[in-house]
């Protein structure tokens, strides 16, 4: 008898497709980095097993150990100080009403979106020996404060605090003060109630914020890249980059440092999960009400504190970049004779690398945003609306990939896509723009996936199940039910993936092909060459163009499409209101 094989369902096929994409884009590059540690040279035709001794050489080699200790110090210090700043601001935002509160929210999101190398460059221009603080404001101590470990922790905390701010703000959305009232009625002092009740109840938010700050800081490439021209502070991420772009190329060094970078991040994630599983942090009940900020007579004091903080956190780096972009030289000070538009005129030069880099980066980011969004929709659908047996694998890999630094992903792509046998099948992508697209898609997938998952959890599965019973295919269910209900979330996810891809310095610095320039690489190269005026003019101009483009696209999707559809409906209207015309018909 013939044995009939059951044809896999469409959701199962989608699930296997998502698994294949995640393995190809994320798991293989990460696995290649780990394999390179014990089998150095395996990806370049040399099978030389050297055991695990190389893993421990990091403690014997001065540069390796210094990079590790610097990264741990910077990450831990920023996690502590950034969490303190973010928590304090979140408590102020939720407990008190003041006029400039919306500016604090705007700054938090702006610092999340802006690439760290742009913020770091602004601080370098403000703080270095020939910078604005010394030459214009007469504050020479700023240079000594910033260019030392505690100063770098301070700068990174101002850049990364939004993770803790947003996490704690969300945790304080609901007022559960009845726990505190019960403690006070039983004789607890204000300090004891704060220490034993209020702080423990926001532990999940504090841990989430601190973990995100630590992981983002320890894998950050922008700060050390911007500091390289004026201050030596090797970190794991920057040492990986220098291992690949200094002679001789040190793949063993890049592999070992990447291993430690990933291991530290995974350890922090597991530690956070372990802490959260040990306790019960459920606080919302039927008595919970939304937190309403109190209006006080001293609201001007909170406005003063807020404006002062925002001027330091965002005003100094962005303001410094704007000022320097109009200067002939920083040392000339703010004078009429030192004012110039040449930096902006140079951008329009036909030989300018900035315009070419902007065009290339827009193309790569657009492809990454679209493809990443499509894959993110697939991941969200499989996790929320199917019973695919490998859902936990998909979920775990999409979460881990969110924390993988771009430098690690970049070196993994070199190992995978630089194989000689790929030339015979025309897939030797290393040294071509295509590898930048692939790596950018890999960076966009986890961002789009988390946003899609968050949005799909709000959609009842019964809607899709009803359509399936009526005979609607998977494609039809997605296009006629799911996507229309998620239009706002689709727009947010697509623009977020686009925005993060266009200024990704780490991936583009490692993978950009010869004679092919991208926007972040061109800006960073001008900064390294101490051409500060041109670099800042390029940053301001390109940033403005990108923001206008994104806002225009957002308006068109939200308002423009509806406007043209309504206009078309009016033109096709066949309703006659004139009674004589109705009689004729």
N, C-alpha and C positions, 0 to 999 in steps of 0.2 A: 504494500500500500504506500501511496505517496504521502509523505509527511508534510502537512501544510505549515508554513512558517507565518507567524503573525507579523503583519506589517506594523512597524513602529508608528506611534501616534505623532502628530505634528508637535505637541509640546515636548515629547521625548527627543525628537530630532533637533528642536531648538535647544534643549538642554545640552545635548552632545556638541552642538555647534558652539555654544558658549564655553564649554569645557575646553574644546580645541583651541579657541581664540585665546583664552586665559593662559593655557599651557604655552602656546607659541609666543605670545607677546610678553608674558611676565615670568612664568615658572622656568622656562628654559634659560633665559638670561641669568636669573638668580642661581639656578643649579650650576651653570657654567662657571660662575664666580667661585662657588664652593669647590667644584672639582679641580679648578686651577690651583688650589692650595696644596692638595696632596699629589697632584699630577701636573706639575708645572711644565708647560710646553706641549701638553697633549693636543691643544687646539692649533698647534703650528707644526705638527708632524713629529714631535718628540715625546715618546712615552717613557718618562723617567720618574718612577715612584720614589719619593724621598721621605715617606712617612709623614708623621704629624709634628716633626721637630721644628718645621718652619713656623708653625703657629706660635711657638713660645719664643721665637727669636725677636718678637716685637719688644720684649723686655730688655734685650741686649743691644739693640741698635738704637742709637741716640735719637735720630730723626723720627723713627717709628714710635718709640716710647713717648717722645715729646708731643707728637701729634695726638696720641691717645690721651695723655694726661690733659693737654689743652682742651680737647673736645669734651672730656668729662667735666672739667672745671667750668667751661663755658656753658655746657648744657645744664649741669646741676645748679649753678649760680643763677642762670636765667630762669630756670623753672621755679626756683624759690622766689626771687625778686619779682618776676613777671606775674606769678600767682598772687603775691601780696598786693601788687598794684592793681591787677585786674579785679581781685575780690573787693578791695576797698572802693574802687570806682563803681562796681556793680551794686554794692550795698548803698552807696550814696545815691546812685541812679534810681534804685527801687524804693528807697525809704524817704527821700526828700524830693519835693517838686521845685525845679528851677528852670529858668527860661532857656538856657543853653544846653539842656539835656540832649536834644536831638543832634547837636553838633558832636557830642561824645559818641553817639551811635554811629554817625557818619564816619568819624575818624577811625573807629574800631574796624569798620568794614573796609575803609580805604587802606589801612595798614595791612589787612589780610590780603587784599588784592594786589597791592603794589609789590613788585619783586624786591627782595631784601637788598640786592646790589644797588638799586637806585637810592634807597634810604641810607645805606652805608656810604655811598659816594657823597651824599649831601653832608653827612657828619664829618667825613674826611675834609671836605672843602671848608667846613666851619672851624674845625679843630686843629688842623695841622699848623706847623710853625709859620707858614706864610698865609694862613687862612683868615677868614673873616673875624674870628674871635680875637686873634692877636693883633692884626694890622688895622682893623676898623674899629672894633669895640675896646681894644686895649685890655684884653683879658688873657695874658700869656699862660696862666695856670690851667686853662682849658686843655691845652695840648698835653700837659703832663697828666692830667686826670683821665682823658679819653684813651690815650695810647698806652695802656697797661691793662692787665686782666680785669680788674674791677670796673674800669671804664668801659671795656667792651661788653661786660655783663650788663652794665647800665644801659648801653645803647641797644643791645639785643632785647632787653626787657621792655624797653619802650616800643620796640618793633613787634614783639611776640605777645604782649599782654592781652590782645584781643581774644585769644583762645580761652583764657581764664575768665575774662570779662563776660563773654557771651555765654559760657557754660554756667557761671554763677548767676547771671541775670535770668537765665531760663529757670534755674532752680528756685529763685526767689519770686517766680511768677505768682505762686499761691501763698497766701498768708496762713501759716499754721501756728500763730502765736499762742493758741490755747495750750500747747505743750509748755511754753515758757511761763504762762500764767499759772498752770498747775504747779510747776516747780516753785514759783515765788510764794504761792499759798502754803506750800509745805516748808517754808522757811529758808529756801535757797537765796543767796545773795545774787545781785545782778551779774557779778563776775562768774559765779559758779553756774548760773543758768546759761550764760554765754558759752562757758567752757565745756559743760557737760551735755547741753541740749542743742543750742543753736548751731554751733560749729560742727558737731558730729552729724547733724541732719543734712549738711551740705557737703559732706565728705565725698560722695560720688562726683559732684560737680567740681570740687577742688582737685580730686585725683585726675579727672578727665582733662581739666584745663592744664594742670601741671605736666601730665604725660604728653599732651599734644605740644606744649611749649618745649619740653625736653627733646622730643623726637624731631621736631622741626628745626630746633637750634643745632643739635649735634650733626644733622645732615645738611645744614645750610652751607651753600657754596658761595653765595653772594658777598657776605661780609669778608671772609679771608681773601677773596679775589679782589675786592676793592681796596683792602688794606695792603696788598702785596707791594704796591709802589712806595709806601711810606712807613710801613711797620711790619716786622716779621713776627707772625703768630701762626705757625703751622697747625692745621687741624687735620683730622682724618680725611675729610672730603677734599680739601685743597691738596693734600699730599698724594691722594689718588690721582688727581689731575696732573700734578707735576711728574709723577712716575711714568705717565703715558706720553708726556710732551717734553721730556728732557732726554738727552743722549747719555748713555744707552737707555732704551726703553726698558722699564722694570715691571714686567707683568707679574712677577712674584710679589713685589711690594704692593702693587695695586690690588692683587687678589687677597693678600693677608689683611690689609687695611679695610678692604670692603667687607671681609668676613667679620671683623670686629665691629664694624659699624652696624651691620645687619644684626649681629648677635646682641649688641647692647639694646637696640630698638625692640627686638623681639622680647628680651628679658623685661624691659619696662612695660610692654603690653601685657605679658603674662602676670607680672607682679600686680598691676592694676586690677586685672580680673580676679586674682586670688583675694585681694583685699575686699573687693565688692561682694564676693561670694561668702565671705565670713560673717557678714552682718545683714540685718534687715533695715532698709532705709525707706520703707513705705510710709509716707506721711499724709497723703491726700485722702481725706474722708469726706463724708457728707457735710461736715462743718467747715470745710475749707472754702475760703473766698479769695478772689483775686486781690493782689496787693495794690493798694492805692497810695501813691507817694503823698506824704504830708506836706501841706503848705504852711510855711513858717515865715515869720518876719525877717529872718536872717537868710532868705534865699539868695540875696546878693553875695553872701559869703561863699556859697556853693558855686555860684556863677564865676566868682573871682578865682576860686581854686580850679574849676574846670577849664576856664580860658587859659590860665597860666600853664596848666598841664598840657593842653592841646598845642599851645605855642611851642613848647619844648619838644613834644613827641612828633608832631607833624610840621609845625611851622619852621623849626630850625633846618631840618634836612631839605624840605621842598623849597623853602624860602632861600636857603643858601644856593641851591641849584639855579633858581630863577635869577638871583642877583649876579652870580658868576657868569651866567650865559650872556649878560650884557656888558661884561668887563673885557677890556683888552688884556689886562693882567690882574691877578688877585692883589699883588703887592702895590698896585697903583691906587687902591682905595676907591671909595665912592665919590668920584669927581666927574665933572663934565668932560674933561680931557681923557678920562679912562673909559667913558661910555662908548660903545660900539655896537653896530649891527652886523659886523663882519662874520661873526660866528653863525648867524642865521643865514646870511647870504651864501656862506660856504656850503650850507646844506643843499642849496638849489643848484650847486655846481653839477654839471653833467657827469663829472667823474666821481661824485660823492658816493661813498660806499653806504651811507645811511639810507638813501632812497632805494638803492638796490636791496639792502638788507631788510628794509621795511616791506618791500614787495614780496620778498621771499618768505619773511616771517608771517605775513598775512596769509599767504597761500598755505603754508604748513599748518598754521593755527586753524584755518578754516577747515582743512581736511581732517585734522585731529579732532576738532569740535564735532563735526558731522559724524565721523566714524565712531568716535568715542560715545556720542549720544546714542547711536543705533545699538552699539554693544551694551551700553548701560540699560537701555530699554529691555533688551533680551535678558540681561542678568536679573533685573527687577521682576520681570514677568515669571521667569523660572522660579525665583525664590518665593514670590508671593502667591502665585496662582496655580502652581503645579506641585505634584508630589514626586518630582524627579529624584531618584535615589542618591544622587551626588550633590544635592543642594548645599550640604554642609561644607563640602570641598570648595564649591563656587563662592560661598559666603566668606570662608576663611581666607581664600586667596585674594579676593577683592579687598578685604580689610587689610591684610598684610601689605599688599601692593600700595595702599594709601600711605604707608609709613616708609616705603623704600626710597632712599635718596636718589636724586637724578644721576649722581656720579656713579653709583653702583649699577643702576640700570644701564647707563651708557657703556661701562666697561663690559657688562654682560653681552650687550649687543655687538661689541667688537669681536668677542670670542665666538659668538654664534654665526654672525653674518660675514665673517672674514675667512671662510673655509674655501680652499682651492676647488673642491669638487662642486661647489655651487656655481662656478663659472660655466660648467658644461650644461647646466640647466637654466642659465641666465638669471640666477638668483643671488649673485655675488653683490650684495647691496652695500657693503662697507665702502666708503669713498664716493657714495652717490647721495643725492638729496632724498632718495626714497627711504634711506635708513633714518633720516631725521623725522620723516612722517611717521614711520612705524614706532619710533621711540616716543614721539609726542602723543600718538594714540595711546600707547601704554600708560603714559602719565595722565591722560584725560579719562581713561576708562574708570578708575576707582572713584574719581570725583563725580562723574555722571551717574555711576551706578548707585552711590549712596544717596544722591538727590532723587533718583528715580524710585528707589526702594521706599524712601520717606514719603513720596507722593502716592505711590501705589497702595500703601497700607491704608489709605483713607477711602479707597474705592471698594465697594462691596463685591466680593467674588461672585455673588448671585447674579449680578448683571451679566457677566461673561458666561456663567453657566447657563443662564436662560437663553442667550444667543446661540450657544453651542447646541442646546437641545433643539432649537429651531433650525439647525442645519448650517449655521454660519461657520465658515472656516476660521482657522487661527488668524490668518492675515486679515480677514474681514472684521473679526472681533477686535483686533488691535487698532485698525484704521478707523472703524466706525464708532467704537465705544471708548476704548482706552485712551487713545491719543487726544480726541476732542475734550475729554474730561481733565486732561493733564496739560493743556496748552500753556498755561502760565509756568508750570514746573519745567516743561520742555524748553521753554525760552530761557529760564534761569540756568538750567543745567548746561545748555548749549553755549550760552554766553560765558558762563564760568569756565568751562573747559577751553573755550577760545581764548579768554583773557589770560588764563594761567599758562597756556602753551606759547603765546606770542612772546613772553618775556622770560622763558625758561633758559637761564644762562648755563646751568650745569650740563644739560643734555647737549645743547648746541655747541658748547665749548669743546666737548669731548668728541662729538661725532661729525662736526661740520666738514664737508669735503674740501679739497683744494679748489681755489678759485670760486668758492661759493660762500657768500657772507650772509649772516643773519643779523637782525637788528640788535639783540643783546650782545653778540660778539663784537659788532662794529663799535657800539658805545663803550664797551669795556676795554677794547683795544685803544681807543682814543684816550680813555682815562689812564691806562697804563703808560701811555706815551706822554703823560702830563699835559695833554691838550685839553685842559679842563673846560675852557670856554666852549669849544666845539662839542665836547661830550655832553655838557649840560644843555646846550641848545638843542642837540639831537634828542635828549631825553624829554625835554619839555615839548618840543614840536611833535615828535612821534607819539608821545602819551596823549597829547591833545587830539591828534588825528584819530587815534584808536578809540578814545572815549566818545568822540562825536560819531564815529562810525557805529559803535555799539549802541549808543543811545538812539540813533536814527533807525537802525535795524529793529531795535526793541519797539520803537513807536510804530514802525510800519507793520510789524507782526500784531501788535496789540490793537492799534487803531486803524492803520491804513487799509488792511485787508477787509475789515468790517465796513469801512467807508466805501470802498470800491464795490463790495458785494451789494450794499444798500443802493448804491447808485445804479448798478446793473438791474436791480429789481424794479426801480422806478422806471427805467427805460423800457422794460419789458411789460409794464403794466397794461392790461387790456380792459380795465374797468372804465366804463363811460359814465360820467356823471351828468352829462348834458342830456335832458329828456328827449329833445328832438333827434339827437344822434342815436339814442336807444331805439326810437321809433323806426328810423331808417333801417337799422340792423334787423 
